[in-house]
Amino acid sequence: MNINCEEHRSAVVLSLEGDCTCEEVDALRRVLQPYLERRDLSLVVDGRALSSIDSAGLEAFLQVADELRAMSGRLCLAGFSGDALASFQLTRLDRRFDMRSTIEEAARSVSMGEVA
């Protein structure tokens, strides 16, 4: 999986490409760790190029969401489709996360404080 993290004025955008599997979760955590220590962080995960996500990847997102919530941060997932989106739907995690169709919608959501 390729991971790219860009800091913008209103949010940090994490772009994922490939498969988010148990082998990749540690790399994902290492990239995110410095950001998760900030209060009021707005994080947008760009899943447009994510092919699939396994249970370890889903668990990692749950942990990130909990850590952000504890620091008054916000998380929004954007652009997920195909098998990656199906993983969230099959586990009903699509109901737990704020999932938007586009990066623009997600950025507006976190900048307006809609996401808890």
C-alpha positions, 0 to 999 in steps of 0.5 A: 500500500502506498501512503501519502500524507499532506497537511492543508490549512483545514485538515490533514489528508491521508491518501491510500493506494493499494491494499490495506492489510495486516502487513500495512497497518504498522506503516499506516500507524507510523505515518499517522502517529505524529498527527494523532498527538494534536488536539482538534485534528481534522483528518480526511482519508482519501480512499479513491485508490484503495483496492481493499481493506482487511479486518486489521485495516478496519481495526486500525481505522477504529483505533484512529477514530477513537484516538482522534475523538479523545483529542477532540479531533474529526475523521472523515473517509472519502471516495471509498468504492469497490471492495474497500467500501464493501468491507465497511458495509459488510461490517456495518462500519459505514454507519460508524464512520462519516463517509463522503463521496468526494474529498471536497465534501469530506473537507467541508465536513471536517472544517465545519466541525460536523464530524465527531 
